[in-house]
Amino acid sequence: MGTPVTAPHVEPTADVDPRSTVGPGTTVWHLAQVREDAVVGAGCIVGRGAYVGPGVRVGDGCKLQNYALVYEPAVLEDGVFVGPAAVLTNDLYPRAVTPDGAVKTADDWHAVGVTVRTGAAIGARAVCVAPVTIGRWATVAAGAVVTADVPDFALVAGVPAKRIRWVGRAGVPLESTGPGTWRCPATGAEYAEHDGTLTESAG
């Protein structure tokens, strides 16, 4: 017998647009907002006051902590963590008005998005300035400002964010085991570094 399908739970005080899709087993908490045409996968948590913009795609098993702001057209793959009050922006050249002083409308700008790959984590109050891609299983430290793509398994910190360590799937900093080789102290998994990229070793 398969695992029973659990309907999503949406708090009465949350604002979930009927044109959005919320997957089974997902919880949308107090004061959160999920806009039109957004898709939130199965088994997710959308915390108090979190915002999911129109057309945003959120994979399965993601956690958006309290007051996380995910603006369209962001894409979050499976297993992504977005910490409290983190922001994924969408405007490359933000202005409220046009050069002649007229109030800008949706037709006056082109939204650009942040892509967060499988298993990545974005710390509290971090800002990801679109367009950027956060690599698989990468970690963005709390308070960091990401202005460039983040490689898989990288730990980035600072303003602007720079890589300071490598991390494994457990999020724990890796330990060097020799030139270009790394090991996760939590799982024992081994990794190889080549030309500034890290890959999981076979076996």
C-alpha positions in Angstrom: 0.0 0.0 0.0 1.2 3.5 -0.8 1.6 6.4 1.5 -1.8 8.1 2.0 -2.2 11.5 0.3 -2.8 14.3 2.8 -4.6 17.4 1.7 -2.8 20.7 2.1 -3.5 22.7 5.3 -4.1 26.4 4.8 -4.6 28.5 7.9 -7.8 30.6 7.7 -5.8 33.8 7.9 -3.5 32.9 5.0 -4.2 34.4 1.5 -4.0 31.7 -1.1 -5.3 32.7 -4.5 -7.7 30.1 -6.0 -5.7 30.2 -9.2 -2.6 28.9 -7.4 -1.7 25.2 -6.8 -0.7 23.9 -3.4 0.5 20.3 -3.2 -0.5 17.6 -0.8 0.9 17.7 2.7 1.9 21.3 2.4 1.1 23.8 5.2 0.5 27.5 4.6 0.7 29.4 7.9 -0.9 32.5 9.3 -0.7 35.7 7.2 1.3 34.0 4.4 0.3 34.9 0.8 0.5 32.6 -2.3 -0.4 34.6 -5.4 -2.1 33.7 -8.6 -0.6 31.0 -10.8 2.1 30.1 -8.2 2.8 26.4 -7.8 3.9 25.1 -4.4 4.8 21.4 -4.3 4.1 18.6 -1.9 5.2 18.5 1.7 6.2 22.1 1.9 6.0 24.7 4.7 5.1 28.3 3.9 5.8 30.2 7.2 3.9 33.0 8.8 4.0 36.1 6.6 5.9 34.5 3.8 5.1 35.7 0.3 5.1 33.6 -2.9 4.7 35.8 -6.0 2.6 35.2 -9.1 3.8 32.3 -11.2 6.6 31.3 -8.8 7.5 27.6 -8.9 8.3 25.9 -5.6 9.3 22.2 -5.7 8.5 19.4 -3.2 9.8 19.4 0.4 10.7 23.1 0.5 10.6 25.3 3.6 9.9 29.1 3.4 10.4 30.4 6.8 8.6 33.4 8.4 8.5 36.5 6.2 10.5 35.1 3.4 9.8 37.0 0.2 10.0 35.0 -3.0 9.2 37.3 -6.0 8.3 36.1 -9.5 9.6 34.6 -11.6 11.6 32.7 -9.1 12.1 28.9 -9.4 12.9 26.8 -6.3 13.7 23.1 -7.0 13.0 20.3 -4.5 14.2 20.5 -0.9 15.1 24.2 -0.8 15.3 26.1 2.4 14.6 29.9 2.5 15.3 31.4 5.9 13.4 34.0 7.9 13.1 37.4 6.1 15.2 36.3 3.2 14.4 38.1 -0.1 14.6 36.8 -3.7 14.4 39.9 -5.8 13.1 40.3 -9.4 14.0 43.8 -10.7 17.4 44.4 -12.2 17.0 48.2 -12.4 14.3 49.1 -9.9 12.4 52.3 -10.2 9.0 53.4 -9.1 8.6 55.8 -12.0 9.8 56.1 -15.6 12.4 58.7 -16.7 9.7 61.2 -17.4 8.2 60.8 -14.0 5.2 58.6 -14.8 4.3 55.8 -12.4 5.7 52.5 -13.8 3.2 49.7 -14.6 3.8 46.0 -15.2 4.3 46.9 -18.9 7.3 49.1 -18.1 9.6 46.5 -16.8 10.7 42.9 -17.3 10.9 40.7 -14.2 14.1 38.6 -13.8 14.2 35.7 -11.3 16.3 33.8 -8.9 16.7 30.1 -9.4 17.5 27.9 -6.4 18.6 24.4 -7.2 17.9 21.2 -5.3 18.7 21.1 -1.7 20.2 24.6 -1.4 19.7 26.8 1.7 19.4 30.6 2.0 20.0 32.0 5.5 18.0 34.5 7.4 17.8 38.0 6.0 20.0 37.1 3.0 19.2 38.9 -0.2 19.6 37.2 -3.6 19.7 39.9 -6.3 18.2 38.6 -9.6 19.1 37.2 -11.9 21.3 34.7 -10.1 21.3 30.9 -9.7 22.1 29.2 -6.3 23.6 25.8 -7.1 22.7 22.4 -5.8 23.2 21.9 -2.0 24.8 25.3 -1.7 24.4 27.5 1.4 24.0 31.2 1.5 25.0 32.5 4.9 22.6 34.7 7.0 22.8 38.3 5.9 24.7 37.7 2.7 23.9 39.6 -0.5 24.2 37.4 -3.5 25.0 39.2 -6.8 26.6 36.4 -8.8 25.8 32.7 -9.4 26.7 30.4 -6.5 28.3 27.0 -7.5 27.0 23.7 -6.3 28.0 22.8 -2.7 29.5 26.3 -2.1 29.1 28.2 1.2 29.0 31.9 0.5 28.9 34.8 2.9 29.4 38.5 3.0 28.4 41.6 1.0 28.8 40.9 -1.8 28.7 37.1 -1.1 31.9 35.2 -1.8 32.7 31.5 -1.4 34.4 30.8 2.0 34.0 27.0 2.2 32.5 23.9 0.6 29.6 22.1 2.2 28.0 18.7 1.6 24.4 17.6 1.4 24.2 17.8 5.2 25.2 21.5 5.1 28.3 20.8 7.2 31.6 22.3 6.0 33.7 19.8 4.3 37.2 18.7 5.5 40.1 18.5 3.2 41.6 15.0 2.7 44.3 16.0 0.2 44.8 18.1 -2.9 41.4 18.6 -4.5 39.6 16.0 -2.3 37.1 16.6 0.5 35.1 14.6 2.9 31.8 15.4 4.8 32.4 14.8 8.6 28.7 14.2 9.0 27.9 11.7 6.3 31.4 10.4 5.2 30.6 11.4 1.6 33.6 12.3 -0.5 33.9 15.1 -3.0 36.4 16.2 -5.7 37.3 19.8 -6.6 38.4 20.7 -10.1 38.7 24.2 -11.6 36.6 25.8 -8.9 33.7 23.3 -9.0 32.9 20.5 -6.6 31.4 17.2 -7.5 30.3 14.1 -5.5 32.7 11.2 -5.9 31.3 7.9 -7.1 30.9 5.1 -4.7 
